[in-house]
Every structure is written in C-alpha cells, then in structure tokens.
Amino acid sequence: MTLVIPEIEISPELAPILDLGLLAADGVHVTPAGTAVTNALAAAAAKQRTAYHAIPFGQIPGIASVRGLFRALGIDPTKTRPSSEALLRRVLKDQGISPVNNVVDIINLCSLRWLLPMGLYDLAEIGGNLRLGLGGSGTGYAGLGKPWVNLEGRPALHDDLGPFGAPTSDSFRTRVHEKTTRILLVVFAPRDPEEEAESGLLTRCLADTRATLIELCGLAPDAVQVRQQ
C-alpha cells in the first residue's frame, strides 16, 4: 500500500493562527523501548533541565508561544496544559517520563526537544475525512490514562467516527499499540509569520522527528514522509 499523508481540513478560526506538521510512517514495529531510545530521552531531559531550571515557566520561549496560541482561543493554558508543557514540567520536577513503547517514547523525546505538542495515531484506526476544529458542546473522548478528555471549545482532530486527537491529550481509540504498523503524527505549531517556511521551527522539528524515527526505529527512509499544512 502506498503511503499517503492524509489531508486535514482546518477550520477558519484556527487556520490563521495554527500550522500543522504531518508525518506518516509505514512498516513500524512497536516494541518496548530499548537502551538507545531510553538514553536519548534521558539526554534530552537533562539538556532541558540545564537550559530551563531557573527560568519561570511562562518565559520559556517554546512554552510561551504555545500558551499564546491557547490564550488566543480563550483557553487558560495553566488549567488546560499543552502536552509539550506537561512533558517539560515532569522533566523540570525530575519526575521522569513513564515509558510506553519505542514509538511513543520517541515522539515524547521529539516533543521535549522542540517544545511543541504532538499527537500520535494509528492510521488503521482513523477513517474518512479529517478536520481540525474547535470541539462543540459535550465533545470529548476516552483518553490515554484519562476517563474523559473535554474538548468543548478546544482544538480537536476529527475523523468520520468523531474526535480522536488534540494538542493536550490523545484518544484511546487511535492509540499506538503492539499491533500498529502505520502511524500518523500531527505537530501543532503556533503560526509565526516572521519565520521562513523552509527554515522555520516546524520544518526543523519535522526533519528531526523523521530522522529520529528512522534511526531509532530502523525504518526505511522512503517509509517516512512529512508535509506541512
């Protein structure tokens, strides 16, 4: 099957302030994380602790920009935290990041490096047309380790079956597990009109994430495709 990165329709209220980075990979083998992944995650955590341990959270550049995106949508990011901030908070408090599997741990590693929220999904569990928009009244899903993730008024990815992802927490329905072979990664990035698209933060983040998946998951380069939207 040819690897295709799905198109995602972005709602008018989100399109002016949010860019998406998309990565699709085929031939994935989900296993417990090995030493290489664990060491890379530990090194990234140590680097971020050194860089940011003495800086107020709201002044950390990557955290500040994502918080600004949330505030632009009327969301208090200190109450509904972006997933990238939640990761960094655990690292700065020396609480560690719980291991899940090689693929999830690699995406946590890259989110920690770039301080951008990332959603990771099993492509086989996503069906139909995809869109990103604000969740309506009562919108939500069973999350990963959470009985309910509230999406009302918050950015949410939807397919024909309903919502499945957000820059805060992903759904149980589309989780990556031991039988997953094809993945979709979505990077949620605040739009920065001053950045050149070809050399901006999102471009560099996608390139690094792709290279890291190829290196640490043993994927063929032509099996990992990226695109910005």
C-alpha positions as CSV (number, residue, x, y, z in Angstrom):
1,M,0.0,0.0,0.0
2,T,1.3,3.4,-1.0
3,L,2.0,5.7,2.0
4,V,-0.2,8.8,1.8
5,I,-0.3,11.6,4.3
6,P,-4.0,12.5,4.7
7,E,-5.2,16.0,4.1
8,I,-6.7,17.7,7.2
9,E,-9.3,20.5,6.7
10,I,-8.5,23.3,9.2
11,S,-11.4,25.4,10.4
12,P,-11.5,29.1,9.7
13,E,-11.0,30.1,13.3
14,L,-7.8,28.0,13.6
15,A,-6.2,28.4,10.1
16,P,-4.8,32.0,10.8
17,I,-3.0,31.1,14.0
18,L,-2.0,27.4,13.7
19,D,0.1,25.3,11.4
20,L,0.2,21.6,11.3
21,G,3.2,19.4,10.7
22,L,2.3,15.9,9.4
23,L,4.4,12.7,9.4
24,A,3.3,9.3,8.2
25,A,5.3,6.1,8.5
26,D,4.8,2.6,7.3
27,G,6.4,-0.7,8.4
28,V,6.5,0.3,12.0
29,H,7.3,-2.4,14.6
30,V,6.1,-1.4,18.0
31,T,8.2,-2.8,20.8
32,P,9.3,-1.9,24.3
33,A,11.8,1.0,24.1
34,G,15.4,-0.2,24.1
35,T,18.5,1.3,25.5
36,A,19.1,3.7,22.6
37,V,15.6,5.3,23.0
38,T,15.8,5.4,26.8
39,N,19.3,7.0,26.6
40,A,18.2,9.6,24.0
41,L,15.2,10.6,26.1
42,A,17.3,10.9,29.3
43,A,19.8,13.1,27.4
44,A,17.0,15.3,26.1
45,A,15.6,15.6,29.6
46,A,19.0,16.5,31.1
47,K,19.6,19.2,28.4
48,Q,16.2,20.8,29.1
49,R,16.7,20.7,32.9
50,T,20.0,22.5,32.4
51,A,18.5,25.1,30.0
52,Y,15.3,25.9,31.8
53,H,15.5,25.0,35.5
54,A,16.0,28.6,36.6
55,I,13.6,30.3,34.1
56,P,9.9,31.0,35.0
57,F,7.7,28.6,33.0
58,G,5.8,31.3,31.2
59,Q,9.1,32.8,29.9
60,I,10.4,29.7,28.3
61,P,10.2,30.6,24.5
62,G,8.5,27.4,23.3
63,I,6.2,27.2,26.2
64,A,5.3,30.9,25.9
65,S,4.4,30.6,22.2
66,V,2.1,27.6,22.6
67,R,0.5,29.2,25.7
68,G,-0.2,32.3,23.4
69,L,-2.0,30.0,20.9
70,F,-4.2,28.6,23.7
71,R,-5.0,32.1,25.0
72,A,-5.9,33.3,21.5
73,L,-8.6,30.6,21.6
74,G,-9.9,31.7,25.0
75,I,-8.2,28.7,26.8
76,D,-6.3,29.1,30.0
77,P,-3.1,27.1,29.4
78,T,-2.4,26.9,33.1
79,K,-5.5,24.9,33.6
80,T,-5.6,23.0,30.3
81,R,-2.0,22.3,29.6
82,P,-0.5,21.6,26.2
83,S,1.0,18.2,26.1
84,S,4.5,19.6,25.4
85,E,4.3,21.7,28.6
86,A,3.1,18.7,30.6
87,L,6.2,16.8,29.5
88,L,8.6,19.6,30.3
89,R,7.0,20.1,33.7
90,R,7.6,16.5,34.6
91,V,11.2,16.8,33.5
92,L,11.9,20.0,35.4
93,K,10.4,18.5,38.5
94,D,12.6,15.4,38.0
95,Q,9.5,13.2,37.9
96,G,10.6,11.3,34.8
97,I,8.5,10.3,31.7
98,S,6.8,6.9,32.0
99,P,7.9,4.5,29.2
100,V,5.2,3.3,26.9
101,N,6.8,1.8,23.8
102,N,9.5,2.7,21.3
103,V,7.4,4.8,19.0
104,V,5.5,6.7,21.7
105,D,8.8,7.3,23.6
106,I,10.5,8.7,20.5
107,I,7.6,11.1,19.9
108,N,7.9,12.2,23.6
109,L,11.6,12.7,23.0
110,C,11.0,14.9,20.0
111,S,8.2,16.9,21.7
112,L,10.5,17.5,24.6
113,R,13.3,18.7,22.3
114,W,11.1,21.1,20.3
115,L,8.5,22.0,23.0
116,L,5.7,21.6,20.5
117,P,2.5,19.5,21.2
118,M,2.5,16.3,19.1
119,G,-0.3,13.8,18.6
120,L,0.5,10.2,17.6
121,Y,-2.2,8.0,16.0
122,D,-2.6,4.5,14.5
123,L,-3.5,5.2,10.8
124,A,-5.6,2.0,10.7
125,E,-7.9,3.4,13.4
126,I,-8.6,6.6,11.5
127,G,-11.4,6.6,9.0
128,G,-12.7,9.0,6.4
129,N,-12.2,12.8,6.1
130,L,-10.1,14.5,8.7
131,R,-10.6,18.0,10.0
132,L,-9.2,20.2,12.8
133,G,-11.7,22.5,14.5
134,L,-13.0,23.6,17.9
135,G,-15.0,20.9,19.8
136,G,-18.7,21.5,20.2
137,S,-20.8,21.3,23.3
138,G,-20.2,18.0,25.1
139,T,-17.4,16.9,22.8
140,G,-14.7,14.7,24.2
141,Y,-13.3,11.2,24.2
142,A,-11.8,8.5,26.4
143,G,-8.1,9.5,26.7
144,L,-4.9,7.7,27.4
145,G,-4.9,7.2,31.1
146,K,-7.9,9.6,31.4
147,P,-11.6,8.5,31.5
148,W,-12.6,11.7,29.7
149,V,-10.8,14.5,27.8
150,N,-13.0,17.5,27.5
151,L,-12.7,19.1,24.0
152,E,-15.5,21.7,24.2
153,G,-14.2,25.0,22.7
154,R,-10.7,23.4,22.2
155,P,-8.8,22.4,19.1
156,A,-9.6,18.8,18.2
157,L,-8.9,16.4,15.3
158,H,-11.9,14.6,14.0
159,D,-12.5,11.8,11.5
160,D,-15.8,10.3,10.4
161,L,-16.1,8.5,13.7
162,G,-15.6,11.5,15.9
163,P,-12.8,13.3,17.7
164,F,-9.5,11.5,18.2
165,G,-6.7,13.9,18.9
166,A,-5.8,17.3,20.5
167,P,-2.7,19.2,21.5
168,T,-3.5,18.3,25.1
169,S,-4.1,14.6,25.2
170,D,-4.9,11.9,22.6
171,S,-7.7,9.3,22.5
172,F,-7.6,5.7,23.5
173,R,-9.3,4.8,20.2
174,T,-6.4,5.7,17.9
175,R,-3.6,4.9,20.3
176,V,-0.4,3.3,19.0
177,H,0.0,-0.3,20.3
178,E,1.8,-3.5,19.7
179,K,-0.2,-4.3,16.5
180,T,0.3,-0.9,14.9
181,T,2.2,-0.8,11.7
182,R,1.3,2.6,10.2
183,I,1.3,5.8,12.1
184,L,0.3,9.4,11.7
185,L,2.0,12.2,13.7
186,V,0.5,15.7,13.9
187,V,2.6,18.5,15.3
188,F,0.5,21.5,16.4
189,A,2.6,24.7,15.9
190,P,1.6,28.4,16.6
191,R,1.9,30.3,13.3
192,D,4.9,32.7,13.2
193,P,4.6,35.0,10.2
194,E,8.2,36.1,10.7
195,E,9.6,32.6,10.1
196,E,10.6,31.4,6.7
197,A,8.6,28.2,6.0
198,E,11.6,26.4,4.6
199,S,13.8,27.0,7.7
200,G,11.3,27.6,10.4
201,L,10.8,25.8,13.7
202,L,8.1,23.4,12.3
203,T,10.3,22.4,9.3
204,R,13.3,21.7,11.6
205,C,11.1,19.8,14.1
206,L,9.6,17.6,11.3
207,A,13.1,16.9,9.9
208,D,14.5,15.9,13.3
209,T,11.5,13.8,14.2
210,R,11.7,11.9,10.8
211,A,15.5,11.3,11.3
212,T,15.0,10.1,14.8
213,L,12.3,7.7,13.9
214,I,14.4,6.3,11.1
215,E,17.4,6.0,13.3
216,L,15.8,4.6,16.5
217,C,13.0,2.5,14.9
218,G,15.1,1.2,12.0
219,L,12.6,2.5,9.4
220,A,13.5,2.8,5.7
221,P,13.8,6.5,4.7
222,D,11.2,6.1,2.0
223,A,8.8,4.7,4.5
224,V,8.6,8.0,6.5
225,Q,7.1,11.0,4.8
226,V,6.5,14.6,6.1
227,R,4.4,17.6,5.0
228,Q,3.4,20.9,6.4
229,Q,-0.1,22.2,6.2
